[in-house]
Amino acid sequence: MLPGSDTLGPLSQLGVLVTRPARQAALFAQKIAALGGVPVIFPAIVILPPENRSAVDRAHAALADYDIAIFISPNAVEYGVSDPGDWPPALGVFAPGPGTAEALAAAGIGGVRIPATTFDSEGLLALPELTDVHGKRVLILRGEGGREHLGDSLRARGAQVDAVACYGRARPRSDTQGLAESFRVGAIDVVTVTSSEALDNLWSLASDAVRTSWRALPTFAPHPRIVARVRELGLRAVATPGGDAGLIAGLLEWAAAHPSQKS
């Protein structure tokens, strides 16, 4: 748990459960703390390097042969970027949202295109640059077992697509006693989830007592698929726009509407 940096901020003393992978969780927690909230970090998904990097290495060696590169997440940036100096200037780079674009910029790759509609595969597919891709070579850097919708849709549009898994995901083996105690003493007022997989991991790790407490709290989710899964579990879903900015905006709106949540 990190203390809020300003208990008089708009999220004053609001306990926010952050379930992202460790690296992204720390960055998001800083933003919450800067607004006066009290982040409780429990990564509900673990990001692992690929068991075999040969496919990633082959993709890096052939970068000049591609017309388009798509990074599916910040984790794909962390594990899928080689030396930024090796990236051909003509290679168009795309990301599903601002978080991934920010990670690419931090890695030294700029000029990234993101969707103008929804921050997901559907939003990417709506971009004009990805509408007419007949005869183009596309590299998708993603996690193991990722959705096939993006690649299949681009293939249907005539592109030659290589989808390369550059990282893996696993359920955490963390001790859940601290999490259970945070729920028990009321240190958590709201829950944030950014993937259905992380949500399912957290639910499977939760004790009956934690599930009971969780059902009484709002769970913020930035995508309709995650919102639907939250509701399937019998939890109170709050839909937000995508990315960190969307989640923060949702938290701020909720906190403003519930000023007595923390005294």
Secondary structure as a PSIPRED ss2 file (coil, helix, strand):
# PSIPRED VFORMAT (PSIPRED V4.0)

   1 M C   1.000  0.000  0.000
   2 L C   1.000  0.000  0.000
   3 P C   1.000  0.000  0.000
   4 G C   1.000  0.000  0.000
   5 S C   1.000  0.000  0.000
   6 D C   1.000  0.000  0.000
   7 T C   1.000  0.000  0.000
   8 L C   1.000  0.000  0.000
   9 G C   1.000  0.000  0.000
  10 P C   1.000  0.000  0.000
  11 L C   1.000  0.000  0.000
  12 S C   1.000  0.000  0.000
  13 Q C   1.000  0.000  0.000
  14 L C   1.000  0.000  0.000
  15 G E   0.000  0.000  1.000
  16 V E   0.000  0.000  1.000
  17 L E   0.000  0.000  1.000
  18 V E   0.000  0.000  1.000
  19 T C   1.000  0.000  0.000
  20 R C   1.000  0.000  0.000
  21 P C   1.000  0.000  0.000
  22 A H   0.000  1.000  0.000
  23 R H   0.000  1.000  0.000
  24 Q H   0.000  1.000  0.000
  25 A H   0.000  1.000  0.000
  26 A H   0.000  1.000  0.000
  27 L H   0.000  1.000  0.000
  28 F H   0.000  1.000  0.000
  29 A H   0.000  1.000  0.000
  30 Q H   0.000  1.000  0.000
  31 K H   0.000  1.000  0.000
  32 I H   0.000  1.000  0.000
  33 A H   0.000  1.000  0.000
  34 A H   0.000  1.000  0.000
  35 L C   1.000  0.000  0.000
  36 G C   1.000  0.000  0.000
  37 G C   1.000  0.000  0.000
  38 V E   0.000  0.000  1.000
  39 P E   0.000  0.000  1.000
  40 V E   0.000  0.000  1.000
  41 I E   0.000  0.000  1.000
  42 F C   1.000  0.000  0.000
  43 P C   1.000  0.000  0.000
  44 A C   1.000  0.000  0.000
  45 I C   1.000  0.000  0.000
  46 V E   0.000  0.000  1.000
  47 I E   0.000  0.000  1.000
  48 L E   0.000  0.000  1.000
  49 P C   1.000  0.000  0.000
  50 P C   1.000  0.000  0.000
  51 E C   1.000  0.000  0.000
  52 N C   1.000  0.000  0.000
  53 R C   1.000  0.000  0.000
  54 S H   0.000  1.000  0.000
  55 A H   0.000  1.000  0.000
  56 V H   0.000  1.000  0.000
  57 D H   0.000  1.000  0.000
  58 R H   0.000  1.000  0.000
  59 A H   0.000  1.000  0.000
  60 H H   0.000  1.000  0.000
  61 A H   0.000  1.000  0.000
  62 A C   1.000  0.000  0.000
  63 L H   0.000  1.000  0.000
  64 A H   0.000  1.000  0.000
  65 D H   0.000  1.000  0.000
  66 Y C   1.000  0.000  0.000
  67 D C   1.000  0.000  0.000
  68 I E   0.000  0.000  1.000
  69 A E   0.000  0.000  1.000
  70 I E   0.000  0.000  1.000
  71 F E   0.000  0.000  1.000
  72 I C   1.000  0.000  0.000
  73 S C   1.000  0.000  0.000
  74 P H   0.000  1.000  0.000
  75 N H   0.000  1.000  0.000
  76 A H   0.000  1.000  0.000
  77 V H   0.000  1.000  0.000
  78 E H   0.000  1.000  0.000
  79 Y H   0.000  1.000  0.000
  80 G H   0.000  1.000  0.000
  81 V C   1.000  0.000  0.000
  82 S C   1.000  0.000  0.000
  83 D C   1.000  0.000  0.000
  84 P H   0.000  1.000  0.000
  85 G H   0.000  1.000  0.000
  86 D H   0.000  1.000  0.000
  87 W C   1.000  0.000  0.000
  88 P C   1.000  0.000  0.000
  89 P C   1.000  0.000  0.000
  90 A C   1.000  0.000  0.000
  91 L C   1.000  0.000  0.000
  92 G E   0.000  0.000  1.000
  93 V E   0.000  0.000  1.000
  94 F E   0.000  0.000  1.000
  95 A C   1.000  0.000  0.000
  96 P C   1.000  0.000  0.000
  97 G C   1.000  0.000  0.000
  98 P H   0.000  1.000  0.000
  99 G H   0.000  1.000  0.000
 100 T H   0.000  1.000  0.000
 101 A H   0.000  1.000  0.000
 102 E H   0.000  1.000  0.000
 103 A H   0.000  1.000  0.000
 104 L H   0.000  1.000  0.000
 105 A H   0.000  1.000  0.000
 106 A H   0.000  1.000  0.000
 107 A C   1.000  0.000  0.000
 108 G C   1.000  0.000  0.000
 109 I C   1.000  0.000  0.000
 110 G C   1.000  0.000  0.000
 111 G C   1.000  0.000  0.000
 112 V C   1.000  0.000  0.000
 113 R E   0.000  0.000  1.000
 114 I C   1.000  0.000  0.000
 115 P C   1.000  0.000  0.000
 116 A C   1.000  0.000  0.000
 117 T C   1.000  0.000  0.000
 118 T C   1.000  0.000  0.000
 119 F C   1.000  0.000  0.000
 120 D C   1.000  0.000  0.000
 121 S H   0.000  1.000  0.000
 122 E H   0.000  1.000  0.000
 123 G H   0.000  1.000  0.000
 124 L H   0.000  1.000  0.000
 125 L H   0.000  1.000  0.000
 126 A C   1.000  0.000  0.000
 127 L C   1.000  0.000  0.000
 128 P H   0.000  1.000  0.000
 129 E H   0.000  1.000  0.000
 130 L H   0.000  1.000  0.000
 131 T C   1.000  0.000  0.000
 132 D C   1.000  0.000  0.000
 133 V C   1.000  0.000  0.000
 134 H C   1.000  0.000  0.000
 135 G C   1.000  0.000  0.000
 136 K C   1.000  0.000  0.000
 137 R E   0.000  0.000  1.000
 138 V E   0.000  0.000  1.000
 139 L E   0.000  0.000  1.000
 140 I E   0.000  0.000  1.000
 141 L E   0.000  0.000  1.000
 142 R E   0.000  0.000  1.000
 143 G E   0.000  0.000  1.000
 144 E C   1.000  0.000  0.000
 145 G C   1.000  0.000  0.000
 146 G C   1.000  0.000  0.000
 147 R C   1.000  0.000  0.000
 148 E C   1.000  0.000  0.000
 149 H H   0.000  1.000  0.000
 150 L H   0.000  1.000  0.000
 151 G H   0.000  1.000  0.000
 152 D H   0.000  1.000  0.000
 153 S H   0.000  1.000  0.000
 154 L H   0.000  1.000  0.000
 155 R H   0.000  1.000  0.000
 156 A H   0.000  1.000  0.000
 157 R C   1.000  0.000  0.000
 158 G C   1.000  0.000  0.000
 159 A C   1.000  0.000  0.000
 160 Q E   0.000  0.000  1.000
 161 V E   0.000  0.000  1.000
 162 D E   0.000  0.000  1.000
 163 A E   0.000  0.000  1.000
 164 V E   0.000  0.000  1.000
 165 A E   0.000  0.000  1.000
 166 C E   0.000  0.000  1.000
 167 Y E   0.000  0.000  1.000
 168 G E   0.000  0.000  1.000
 169 R E   0.000  0.000  1.000
 170 A E   0.000  0.000  1.000
 171 R C   1.000  0.000  0.000
 172 P C   1.000  0.000  0.000
 173 R C   1.000  0.000  0.000
 174 S C   1.000  0.000  0.000
 175 D C   1.000  0.000  0.000
 176 T C   1.000  0.000  0.000
 177 Q H   0.000  1.000  0.000
 178 G H   0.000  1.000  0.000
 179 L H   0.000  1.000  0.000
 180 A H   0.000  1.000  0.000
 181 E H   0.000  1.000  0.000
 182 S H   0.000  1.000  0.000
 183 F H   0.000  1.000  0.000
 184 R H   0.000  1.000  0.000
 185 V C   1.000  0.000  0.000
 186 G C   1.000  0.000  0.000
 187 A C   1.000  0.000  0.000
 188 I C   1.000  0.000  0.000
 189 D C   1.000  0.000  0.000
 190 V E   0.000  0.000  1.000
 191 V E   0.000  0.000  1.000
 192 T E   0.000  0.000  1.000
 193 V C   1.000  0.000  0.000
 194 T C   1.000  0.000  0.000
 195 S C   1.000  0.000  0.000
 196 S H   0.000  1.000  0.000
 197 E H   0.000  1.000  0.000
 198 A H   0.000  1.000  0.000
 199 L H   0.000  1.000  0.000
 200 D H   0.000  1.000  0.000
 201 N H   0.000  1.000  0.000
 202 L H   0.000  1.000  0.000
 203 W H   0.000  1.000  0.000
 204 S H   0.000  1.000  0.000
 205 L H   0.000  1.000  0.000
 206 A C   1.000  0.000  0.000
 207 S C   1.000  0.000  0.000
 208 D H   0.000  1.000  0.000
 209 A H   0.000  1.000  0.000
 210 V H   0.000  1.000  0.000
 211 R H   0.000  1.000  0.000
 212 T H   0.000  1.000  0.000
 213 S H   0.000  1.000  0.000
 214 W H   0.000  1.000  0.000
 215 R H   0.000  1.000  0.000
 216 A C   1.000  0.000  0.000
 217 L C   1.000  0.000  0.000
 218 P E   0.000  0.000  1.000
 219 T E   0.000  0.000  1.000
 220 F E   0.000  0.000  1.000
 221 A E   0.000  0.000  1.000
 222 P C   1.000  0.000  0.000
 223 H C   1.000  0.000  0.000
 224 P H   0.000  1.000  0.000
 225 R H   0.000  1.000  0.000
 226 I H   0.000  1.000  0.000
 227 V H   0.000  1.000  0.000
 228 A H   0.000  1.000  0.000
 229 R H   0.000  1.000  0.000
 230 V H   0.000  1.000  0.000
 231 R H   0.000  1.000  0.000
 232 E H   0.000  1.000  0.000
 233 L C   1.000  0.000  0.000
 234 G C   1.000  0.000  0.000
 235 L C   1.000  0.000  0.000
 236 R E   0.000  0.000  1.000
 237 A E   0.000  0.000  1.000
 238 V E   0.000  0.000  1.000
 239 A E   0.000  0.000  1.000
 240 T C   1.000  0.000  0.000
 241 P C   1.000  0.000  0.000
 242 G C   1.000  0.000  0.000
 243 G H   0.000  1.000  0.000
 244 D H   0.000  1.000  0.000
 245 A H   0.000  1.000  0.000
 246 G H   0.000  1.000  0.000
 247 L H   0.000  1.000  0.000
 248 I H   0.000  1.000  0.000
 249 A H   0.000  1.000  0.000
 250 G H   0.000  1.000  0.000
 251 L H   0.000  1.000  0.000
 252 L H   0.000  1.000  0.000
 253 E H   0.000  1.000  0.000
 254 W H   0.000  1.000  0.000
 255 A H   0.000  1.000  0.000
 256 A H   0.000  1.000  0.000
 257 A H   0.000  1.000  0.000
 258 H C   1.000  0.000  0.000
 259 P C   1.000  0.000  0.000
 260 S C   1.000  0.000  0.000
 261 Q C   1.000  0.000  0.000
 262 K C   1.000  0.000  0.000
 263 S C   1.000  0.000  0.000
